[in-house]
């Protein structure tokens, strides 16, 4: 029997773990199998679709005495030096659990780099390495081969997971940096790499373009949205676990409203749950959806103000139901897009700014909540049925 609780069962803005993790059985099984079979994996999907939660779930299921999984987030790293430092630190921390072993690894595996290490007030969680810049540039190979050397000596398998990898393309001399990574990592036998990122066009370029160092580095997986029916079951179950009710129709409306976008389904479900005393109804759903859009109003307004007139008109065309054929004479005139040559510039700009994406030459908004806000605020249309 469920007991009503004041703690929301819906997780957004952080990794979903345990019972908060939704579906993805096939993708999880695929990742776990790739880790165990030493198959490098490149995971690509738009932001907030649950990549990090998926990788963490697969990592938790794979972690054992004979397999260690470490995680690196490249989002905040500014250059290759920071990447090397974080990689070395996390590999040492992730392959042992005592300060003595960390110090021993630093001394034994860095014969040329001679790094400095320090500990904070909580040594087990604040262990840090630092390297002299000049020495690192000459001896970066020691760090790139560190995962393989430690894994081989310990007789274990190591999985290195790197989030937002596409941001390394912004490093100075990024092409040289990527060549160095690929040259080292392709020879590793005891280490598997899982690389994932949210800027689809950049990740596709890095891993699918033949001229790039990481071409055919591993298995490329494009993460798909969780189906509506799976979301419906999940939402109903979570309401029931907290002593509240929601019918299938409203649960489906939540998923459909935000096009099964993982982050927004969890957020909108939370807002509906928060407003529900005993059983959710249409009024609660409508109020929750309005709340979702109002929470993002200032952000969306600022982002929209940065668009040119033709970029804004292009979004209006998509919101009106046009997903292809933007260079048609009728569409150019109706939406004020200028010339057909200008359309290609608009497309590239909107993709770079992460407003839209193109799948099989079909355009759609990358952010479904922004799309709803755009239709209501910019196009002054309350319901999609009015389009």
C-alpha positions in Angstrom: 0.0 0.0 0.0 1.4 3.4 -1.0 1.8 6.2 1.5 1.4 9.8 0.6 4.7 11.7 0.8 5.8 15.3 0.4 9.0 14.3 -1.6 8.6 14.5 -5.3 9.4 11.2 -7.2 10.4 13.0 -10.3 14.1 13.9 -11.0 15.3 16.6 -13.3 18.4 18.8 -13.4 20.6 16.0 -12.1 21.4 12.4 -13.0 18.4 10.0 -12.5 19.5 6.9 -10.6 17.9 3.9 -9.0 14.1 3.9 -9.3 14.1 7.4 -10.9 15.8 6.0 -14.0 13.2 5.4 -16.8 13.2 2.6 -19.3 16.3 2.5 -21.5 16.6 -1.3 -20.9 17.9 -1.9 -24.4 20.4 0.9 -24.4 21.6 0.0 -20.9 22.1 -3.6 -21.9 24.0 -2.4 -25.0 26.3 -0.2 -23.1 27.0 -2.8 -20.4 27.8 -5.4 -23.2 30.1 -2.9 -24.9 32.0 -2.3 -21.7 32.4 -6.0 -21.0 33.5 -6.7 -24.6 35.8 -3.7 -24.8 34.0 -2.0 -27.5 34.5 1.8 -27.6 31.2 3.6 -27.7 30.2 7.1 -29.0 26.8 8.1 -27.6 25.1 11.1 -29.2 21.8 12.8 -28.4 20.5 16.4 -27.8 20.9 17.9 -24.3 18.8 16.6 -21.5 17.7 13.4 -23.1 19.3 11.3 -20.3 22.7 10.4 -21.7 24.6 11.0 -18.5 22.0 9.1 -16.5 22.2 6.2 -19.0 26.0 6.0 -18.8 26.0 6.2 -15.0 23.4 3.4 -14.9 25.4 1.2 -17.2 28.6 2.1 -15.2 26.9 1.1 -11.9 25.8 -2.2 -13.3 29.3 -2.9 -14.7 31.4 -1.8 -11.7 33.1 -4.7 -10.0 36.4 -5.8 -8.5 37.5 -6.7 -12.0 36.1 -3.7 -13.8 36.4 -0.1 -12.7 34.5 2.8 -14.3 35.6 6.4 -14.1 33.8 9.6 -15.3 35.1 12.8 -16.7 33.1 15.9 -17.7 34.8 17.9 -20.4 32.2 20.7 -20.2 34.2 23.0 -17.9 37.7 22.1 -19.2 39.4 25.0 -21.0 42.4 23.3 -22.6 44.4 20.1 -23.1 46.4 20.7 -20.0 43.3 20.6 -17.8 42.0 17.5 -19.6 45.3 15.6 -19.0 45.3 16.7 -15.3 41.7 15.6 -14.7 42.2 12.3 -16.6 45.3 11.4 -14.5 43.6 12.4 -11.3 40.4 10.4 -11.9 42.2 7.3 -13.2 44.3 7.2 -10.1 41.4 7.8 -7.8 39.1 5.4 -9.6 41.5 2.4 -9.6 42.2 2.3 -5.9 40.7 3.6 -2.6 43.6 4.4 -0.3 45.8 7.4 -0.1 48.9 5.2 0.1 48.0 3.6 -3.2 47.4 6.9 -4.9 50.8 8.2 -3.8 52.5 4.9 -4.9 50.8 5.2 -8.3 52.0 8.8 -8.7 55.6 7.8 -7.9 55.7 4.7 -10.1 53.7 5.6 -13.2 55.1 9.1 -13.7 58.8 8.7 -14.3 59.2 11.8 -16.5 56.3 14.1 -15.4 57.0 14.3 -11.6 53.6 15.7 -10.7 52.8 17.4 -7.4 49.9 16.1 -5.4 47.9 17.7 -2.6 45.1 16.7 -0.2 42.3 18.8 1.2 40.4 18.5 4.5 38.7 15.4 3.2 41.7 13.5 1.5 39.5 10.7 0.0 37.5 13.3 -2.0 39.9 16.2 -2.5 43.0 14.5 -4.0 44.5 16.7 -6.7 47.4 16.4 -9.1 49.3 19.3 -10.9 51.9 19.2 -13.6 54.4 21.7 -14.9 53.1 23.0 -18.3 56.3 22.5 -20.2 56.9 19.0 -18.8 53.3 18.0 -19.7 53.6 19.2 -23.3 56.7 17.0 -23.7 55.5 14.0 -21.8 51.7 13.9 -22.3 52.0 10.3 -23.5 52.6 9.2 -19.9 49.1 10.5 -19.0 47.3 9.1 -22.0 48.8 5.6 -21.4 48.2 5.8 -17.6 44.8 4.0 -17.8 46.2 1.1 -19.8 49.3 0.7 -17.6 47.4 0.7 -14.4 44.7 -1.6 -15.7 47.3 -4.1 -17.1 49.3 -4.1 -13.9 46.2 -4.7 -11.7 44.7 -7.3 -14.1 41.4 -5.4 -14.4 39.3 -3.7 -17.1 38.9 0.0 -17.0 36.1 2.0 -18.6 36.7 5.7 -19.1 33.5 7.7 -19.7 33.9 11.3 -21.0 30.8 13.6 -21.1 30.4 16.6 -23.4 33.4 15.5 -25.4 32.6 17.9 -28.2 33.7 20.8 -26.1 37.3 19.6 -26.5 37.0 20.8 -30.1 37.3 24.3 -28.7 40.8 23.7 -27.3 43.7 25.4 -29.0 45.2 23.0 -31.6 42.2 20.7 -31.0 43.1 18.6 -34.1 46.5 17.8 -32.8 45.0 17.0 -29.3 42.5 14.6 -30.9 45.2 12.9 -32.9 47.2 12.4 -29.7 44.2 10.8 -28.0 43.3 8.5 -30.9 46.9 7.4 -31.4 47.2 6.4 -27.8 43.8 5.0 -27.1 43.5 2.8 -30.2 46.4 0.7 -28.8 44.8 0.1 -25.4 43.7 -3.4 -24.7 42.5 -3.2 -21.1 40.7 0.1 -21.4 37.3 0.9 -23.0 36.2 4.4 -23.8 32.7 5.7 -23.7 32.4 9.2 -25.2 29.2 11.1 -25.2 28.0 14.6 -26.0 24.9 16.8 -26.6 25.8 18.9 -29.6 24.8 16.4 -32.2 26.2 18.2 -35.2 29.7 18.6 -33.6 29.7 15.0 -32.3 28.7 13.8 -35.8 31.5 15.8 -37.3 34.1 14.5 -34.9 33.2 10.8 -35.2 31.7 10.3 -38.6 33.8 12.5 -40.9 36.6 10.5 -42.5 39.1 13.3 -42.2 38.8 13.5 -38.4 41.1 11.5 -36.1 38.2 9.8 -34.3 36.6 8.5 -37.4 35.4 4.9 -36.7 36.8 5.0 -33.2 33.9 2.8 -31.9 30.2 2.0 -32.2 28.2 5.2 -32.7 24.8 5.1 -30.9 22.2 7.8 -31.4 20.0 7.9 -28.3 16.3 7.9 -29.1 13.4 9.3 -27.1 11.6 7.1 -24.6 8.3 6.1 -26.1 5.0 7.7 -24.9 3.6 4.4 -23.5 6.7 3.9 -21.4 6.5 7.4 -20.0 2.8 6.9 -19.2 3.5 3.8 -17.1 6.4 5.5 -15.4 4.3 8.6 -14.5 1.3 6.6 -13.2 3.6 4.4 -11.1 5.5 7.3 -9.5 2.2 9.0 -8.6 0.9 5.8 -7.1 4.1 5.3 -5.1 3.6 8.6 -3.3 -0.1 8.1 -2.6 -1.5 10.2 -5.5 -3.4 9.3 -8.6 -3.1 10.3 -12.3 -5.1 8.7 -15.1 -3.6 7.5 -18.3 -5.0 10.4 -20.4 -3.3 13.1 -18.3 0.0 11.1 -18.1 0.0 10.8 -21.8 -0.8 14.5 -22.2 2.4 15.3 -20.1 4.6 13.2 -22.4 3.1 14.5 -25.6 3.1 18.1 -24.6 6.9 18.1 -24.3 7.5 15.5 -27.1 8.8 12.8 -24.7 11.9 15.0 -23.9 13.3 13.3 -20.8 14.1 16.4 -18.8 10.8 18.2 -19.5 8.7 15.1 -18.9 10.2 14.7 -15.5 9.9 18.5 -14.8 6.3 18.8 -16.0 5.3 15.6 -14.1 6.8 17.1 -11.0 4.8 20.3 -11.5 1.6 18.3 -12.0 2.4 16.1 -8.9 3.2 19.2 -6.8 -0.3 20.7 -7.6 -2.1 17.4 -7.1 -3.7 16.8 -3.7 -5.2 13.4 -4.4 -5.8 12.9 -8.1 -4.5 15.0 -11.0 -7.1 16.5 -13.4 -7.1 18.6 -16.6 -7.1 21.9 -14.6 -3.9 20.9 -12.7 -2.2 19.8 -15.9 -3.0 23.1 -17.7 -1.8 25.1 -14.7 1.4 23.0 -14.5 2.2 23.5 -18.2 1.7 27.3 -17.8 4.0 27.2 -14.8 6.7 25.4 -16.8 6.7 28.0 -19.6 6.6 30.9 -17.2 9.6 29.6 -15.3 11.6 29.8 -18.5 10.0 33.0 -19.9 13.0 35.3 -19.2 15.5 32.9 -20.5 13.6 32.2 -23.7 12.9 35.9 -24.2 16.7 36.7 -24.0 17.6 33.9 -26.4 15.0 35.0 -28.9 16.1 38.7 -28.8 19.5 37.5 -30.1 18.0 36.1 -33.3 18.0 38.0 -36.6 14.7 38.8 -38.3 15.2 36.0 -40.9 16.2 33.5 -38.2 13.0 34.4 -36.2 11.0 34.0 -39.4 12.5 30.6 -40.0 11.4 29.4 -36.6 7.9 30.8 -37.3 7.9 28.6 -40.4 8.8 25.5 -38.4 6.2 26.4 -35.7 3.6 26.7 -38.5 4.2 23.1 -39.5 6.8 23.5 -42.3 9.7 21.1 -41.8 11.3 21.0 -45.2 11.2 22.8 -48.6 12.3 26.1 -47.0 13.8 27.3 -50.3 10.5 27.0 -52.1 9.5 30.3 -53.6 6.2 30.4 -51.8 7.8 29.7 -48.4 10.6 32.3 -49.0 8.0 35.0 -49.7 5.5 34.0 -47.0 8.0 34.0 -44.2 10.5 36.6 -45.5 13.5 34.3 -45.6 15.2 36.1 -48.4 17.0 34.0 -51.1 17.5 30.2 -51.1 21.2 30.8 -50.5 20.3 32.7 -47.4 18.2 29.8 -46.1 21.4 27.7 -45.8 23.0 30.4 -43.7 19.9 30.6 -41.5 19.9 26.8 -41.0 23.6 26.7 -40.0 23.2 29.6 -37.6 20.2 28.1 -35.9 21.9 24.7 -35.6 25.0 26.3 -34.1 22.9 28.2 -31.6 21.1 25.0 -30.8 17.6 26.2 -31.6 16.8 23.5 -34.2 18.1 20.2 -35.5 17.6 18.4 -38.8 16.9 14.7 -39.1 16.6 13.4 -42.7 16.5 17.1 -43.8 13.4 17.6 -41.6 13.6 20.5 -39.2 12.3 20.6 -35.6 12.9 22.6 -32.5 15.6 21.2 -30.3 13.8 22.4 -27.1 10.1 21.4 -27.0 9.3 23.7 -24.1 10.8 26.6 -26.0 8.7 25.6 -29.0 5.5 25.8 -26.9 6.6 29.2 -25.5 7.4 30.4 -29.0 4.0 29.5 -30.4 2.2 31.1 -27.4 4.4 34.2 -27.0 5.9 35.1 -30.4 3.1 33.7 -32.6 0.3 34.6 -30.1 -1.3 31.2 -30.5 -2.6 29.5 -27.3 -3.3 26.0 -28.7 -1.5 24.1 -31.3 -4.9 23.3 -32.9 -5.1 26.9 -34.0 -2.0 26.5 -36.3 
